[in-house]
């Protein structure tokens, strides 16, 4: 395989991710135990009120005071460390168990997210095996307060990781209950009217809605490793931003896309749960949908002998610690086991990885910062996939300029070339320059209201979401400046 590009339905915008969800890999299992049978016919408030109380009980960060939280954390850590013994791993070899424990133990210092994954993967025992040469730690560039920013790194000593070396193995009993196949089958069994309501919102949306429902109701262990349902002061994904944060996107193509997506999800919530049903709030639903879109991985197989398993869409604990890099050094593969009786997800190095180097995958080699921000909540410096749309009002069209166009036509050494002259001659020079001036004026107006966004500011300072907007705006300015120079 190689790709981890997330699958997306059209959530109020034109996305490129339109690959289909694979058929179910296994028969549906009985889940959603919190939902009474009456849920198949209606969504009464009293049912969802009990469900919501269950969610709060399952989220230790939701309502407890700091001292209670610290006591519970120490208690869980003590129990989990005692549980990590060789005798508890009798189903696997000592070598494989110690490989898994090396990475698991490194999760203990990873804040709330790290400890939640530590508990989940320790419970999984033989279902999760990791190379002894990798550990989890915070990204060095991140502020200590941002405990969500973890990554997988090669250990500082040892031989590093060689090409084609296996880094992770996850058996299906760990990831399948978190998959789209499982969620949609469970929802069809336990809540068919929910599925039909989601279908009416948009074709294909029932998959994401069912995964969101499964995350809220039946995946408490994995949910604990996600950004908290409550008390998240600075969410990175724009779907969860407030109006003042979204306003800082004005002047970029991301602004309209985010507004459209938020409107879509708000209407979807009303269409599925009804205006009067307050137990599953819009905020809860939006949180779950954004978690599905930003964390679920679509994995494909190169093995044509795997029946009905050409691709798979799921949350993948542990693997979701791998961060994005357009020049990734790892890839995810869907692998059939003995006689194709089951499948596993494995992560391999696709080149040599040095000591202390981060292990990365690609979330899509052609994603611009616009896409990365609205889907995953981050941007990358000097993104080669960035582009701008210069609005040409007279013809009601857009002039699209990307980095490739800038490199080929607008760089200083190429400005006198025939290619640039031919390109510029296709458009009304004054109209293009007026539109660029208008877009720059909008960007400048926003910067006046938020000084931290001033062009040329430090990319690594401030909140994570603010740094992402700054990188997005920087790329827009660079492309606007290059186009403006070419048309002068």
N, C-alpha and C positions, 0 to 999 in steps of 0.2 A: 504494500500500500504505500502509500505514504500519504496520506493526509488526514489531517486533523482539522480541516476547515469545518467550521460549525455549519450545521444546516439551519436555514432560516425560512420561515414562511414570510410572505410580504406583509410586514406590520405597518402598513400605511406608507410605504415607500418602495422604490425599485431597488432591490438587492440582487446581487449576482449569485447568491447562494440558493439555487433552486434545485439542487440534487435531491432526489426523493429519499424518504425514510425507507429503510429496508423492511421487509415483512418480518413478522414475529419469529424469533429464533426458537422459542419454546412455547408450550401450551400456557395459557394464562393460569396464574396461581391465585389463591384466595388471599387478598390483601384488603387494605382500607378497613381494618377491623374497627376503627373508630366510628364508621358510618353505619347507622342502623338501616334496615331494609327499606324503611319509609323514604330514604333518600333517593331511591330509584324513581320515585314519583314526584318528589318535590324537594325544595331546599328550604325548609322552615328555619326560622331564626333560632329556635331553641336547640336544634341539632348543631348548627354552626357555632352557637355560643359555647356549647360543651366542647366542640372541636377546638375552638380558639383557646379555651382554658387549658386544654391539653397541650396546645402549642406553647403557651406561656410556661406551663410546668416543665415542658421539655427543653426550654431555653433558659439555662441558669443565669444568663445575663439580663433577662427581661425585667425582673422586678426586685431582685435581691440587693441588699446593701453591700458595700465594699468588703466589710469584714467577713460577712457570710460567704461571699464569693471566694475570698482568699482561703477560708477554712475548707470550703468544698474543693477548691483546686488542689490544695495540699493532700486532702483525703483521697481524691481520685488518683493523684500522682503516686501516692504510696501504694495503693491497691494495685495500680497498673504495673508498677515496677516489680512488686512481689510476684505478679502473675507472669512476668517474662522470665520463665525458667525453661531449661531444656526439657524437663519432664512435661511441660504444657505443650510442647511441640512434638509429641511422639509420632505424629503422622508424617513428619518430614525429617530429613537428615539434619544432623548437627550443623553441618556446613551451611546448608540453605537457611536454617533457622537463624544462625548467627549473622548471615548476610542481611536478612530482613531486619533483625534487631538493631544493627548498626544504624540504619536509616531511621528506624522507628525511634530509637533513643535520642537521636538528634532533633526530633520533633518536639521534645519536651520543652526546650528553650525557645520555641517558636510562638509564644504568646497563645492567645485563645484558639486561633486556628490550628496551630501546631499541636497543641494538647488534644484538641478534638480529633484530629487525624491520627494522632498517636493511639488514642483509645480505640478508634474504629479499626485501624490496621492491626493492632494487637489482638483484638477480638477475632479478626479474620484468620490469624495464624497461617496455615499452609496456603491460603488463597492469595497471599501476597508475598512475593520474594523480591528483594532488591539487591543490587550489587553491593558488595562490602566496600567498594571504592567510592561511593557517593554518600553525601550527607545533605541535610536540609539546614539552611540558615537564611537569615535576612539578607536581602540584597544590600551590598555595602553602601550604595548611594542613598538608601532610604533612611528617613528619620526614624529614630527608635520608637516613636509613638505610633508608627504605621505598621502594626503587627501583622497585617494581612500580606505584606510584601515579602513573601518567602520565595526561595528558589532552590533548585537542586544543583549542588556543586560537587565536583570531583574532590576527593580528600587532598589535603595539602602535601601529604607524603605518599609514597608508593610509586607505582609504575604508570599512573594515569589510566585512561581507558582507550583501548585499541579499536580500530574500525571493525564493525560488525559484532562487537561485544554486546551482550545482553545486559540491560540496565534494570528493567522492571519486568515482572511477570504477574499478571492478575488473572485468576480463574473466574469463570462466569458467575459462580455463586456470590462473588463480591460485587461485581458491577451490574449483573443482569437486573436485580431488583431496583436499580436506579435508571434503567434504560427506557427509551421511548416505547419499545415493544412491550415491555412489562406494564408500563403506565397505561398505555392505551387499552390493552387487554383487560386490565383490572378495572379501569373506568367503564368500559363497555359492559362488564359483568355486574358491577356494583352501582353504577350511576349512568345508565344509558341516556337519560335525559340531559345530563350534563354534557355528554359527548355531542348530542344532537344540537344543543344550544351553541356549543363552541363551533360546530360546523357551519351553523347559520351565520356566525360572525364573519368567517372567511374560510374558504376551502383549505384544509391543511392545518388550520389553527388548533384543531382538536388535539393534535399531537403535543404541541407546546403547552396547551391548557391542561392536558392530562398529566404531563410531567410536572407542571407547577402544582397541581393538586396532590400528586404523589409526594412531592417534596414537602408540602405543608402538613400532610396528614400521616404519612407512613414512612418517613425517612429521617427520623429524629437524629440518628447518629451522624449521618452525613450533613444534615442541615446545621448541626452545631459547628461544622467546619466552614460554613459559608459566612459572609458578612452578616452581622446580627439582624434579626427581623425588627428589633426595636433598639433605639438608642444609637443608631448609626448617624453620627454627626456630620460626616463628610463623605457621602457615598460617591464613588468614582464614576458609576454608570449614569449617563445623563437622564435616562428614564426616571431616575429617582431624585433628580435635582428639583429644587424649588424655582419659582419664576425668576428670582433675582440672579440665580446662577445661569439659567438658560439665556437670560438677556445678554450675558457676556459673550454669547456666541454670535450675536448680530454682526453682519458683515462677512460671515463665513457660510459655506453651503450647508454646514451642519445645523444651523439654527432652524431652518424650515423642516429638515428631516426629523429633528428631535421633537419639535412641536407637533408634527404630524403623528409621530409614533406615540407620544403621550396621549394624544386625542384618541387614537385607535384603541389603546389599551383601556382607557377610561370608558369608552363606548362598549368595548368587549366585556368589561366587568359588569356594566349595567345590563347588557344583553344576556349574559349567562346567569347572573345572580339576582337580577331584578333591582329596581330602584329602592325598594323597601327593605331589602335584606342587608342588614348592617353588620352581621357577625363576621363575614369575610369582607373586610374593608377593601377599598380600592388600593390603599397603601400595601396591604398584605399581598394582594393579587399582583400588583406591579412589582413588588419585591421578588416574588416567586418567578414571574415571567422574565425579569431581568437576569435572575440567577440562572435560569435555563439557557437563555440566549448567550450569556457571557461565559458559562462554565461547561456546558455539555459539549462533548467532542464527537465528531463524525469520523469513524475509522473505517477504512476500506481494506479489502483483502486482494492480494494478487493471485491467490490460490483459487483457480476455477473449479476445483473439486469440492469446495465447501458449498453444500447445498443451501440455497436461500440465505447465505451469510456473506454476500458481496460487500455489504456495508453495515455499520452499526452506529447508533446515535445514543449516547449515554453520558451520565456523569461517571467519571473514572477516578476514584479516590487514589491519591498519591501521584498519579500521572498528571492530575490537574495542577500540581505544583510546578510543572515545567513551564517556563515563561517563553514568550514569543521572541523570535529572531528571524528576520527574512533570510539570513544565512545560517539556518539552524544546523546543529551538529547531531541531532537525533531524529528518529522517525518512529511512528507508532504502527504496529502491524497487528492484524487480526489473524490468528493462527489456529488451524484445526488440530485437535489432539488425536489420540489413537482411534483409528477407524472413523474419524469425523464425528465421534460420539459427543464431543463438546468443543468449545472454542475458548481460547484465552487471548488476552491482549498483552502484547509484549512491546517493549521499547528498546531499540537498538541504536548504537552509535553509527553514524554514517561517515564519520571521519575520526581520526585520532583526537582525543580530548585531553588536554594537558592538566596537570595537577592544579587545583584551585580554580579551574575554569568552570563556568556555569554550563550545565546541560540545558539545551533549549530545543523547542520544536517550532514549526511555523504555523501560525494561525491563518496563513494564506499569503503567498509570496507577492500578490498583487494588490494588497490592501493599502489604501491611502490613510492618512491620519484622520480624515473625516470618518471613514469606516471603523477604524480601530477605536476611536473615541466613543462613538455612539453605540458600538456593540460591546466593547470590552473595557472601556473607561480609561484608556491611556493613549498616548501618542509617542512616536519615536523621532529623534532628531534627524533632520535631512532625509526625510522619507522620499525615496525615488518615485513613489507612486502618486504623489500629490498632484493636484490639478486645480485650475480655476475655471469658472464659467463667467465670461464677460457678457453681460446682457446687452444685446443690440436692439434697442426699443423700436427703431423704425421698421425692422423686418420681423420683430417679435421672435428673434432667434438668439442663440448663444454662440460665442466664440470660445471654444474649449482649448485651453493651453495647459499642457502637462510638462513634466520635467524633461521628457525626451524631446519635445518640441523646443524647449528653451536651449537644451544642449546642442541640438542640431542647427538651429536657426538664429538664436538670439544671443549666443555668447559673443564676446567682443571680437574673437578671432574670425567669427563667421558672419559678422554683421554686414559686410560688404558683398556677401555672396549672392548669386542669382536666386538661390532657393529662398532666401529671406525676402528678397524683393518680390518674388512671385507670390509668396504667402501673404505679405502685407497688402499687395495690390488687390486682393480679393475682397477687402473690407473698406468701409468708409473710415479713413484715418481719424477724423474729428469725432465720429460717433464712438469709436473704440476708446479714444483718450478721455472723452467725457464720462463714459461708463466706468473706466478705471478710476478716475478722480472721485466719482460718486462712491464707489466701493471703499476706497481709501478713507474718504471722509467718514463713512459709517464706522470703520475700524478705529479711527482716531477718536470719534465721539465716545465710543465704548471705553477706550483707554483713559479718557479724561475722567470718567466716573470711577474707574478701578485702576489706580496708578500701578498696581502690581503687574498689569498687562502691557505696560509700555514696551514697545518694540526694542529688542536688545537686552531685555531683563534677564536675570539669571534663571535658566531653565530648571535648575534643581532646587530652587527655593520655593517656600510656600507649600500650600496643600497640594496633594497629588492631583486633584481635579483642576486646580488653578494652573499647575505646571503644564498639564495636558492642553488646556486652552491656549496657553502662551506658545507652546510648540505649534499648535494648529494655526494660530494667527501669524506666527513667524513664517511658516511655509507659504501662507496666502500672500503676505507682503512681498516675499522674494519673487514669487511668480508674477505678481502685479507690476513690480518694479522692472523686471526683465521685459515684460510685454510692453510696458510704457516706453522703455528705451528703444525698443525695436520700431515702434510706430512714430517716434519723434523724427 
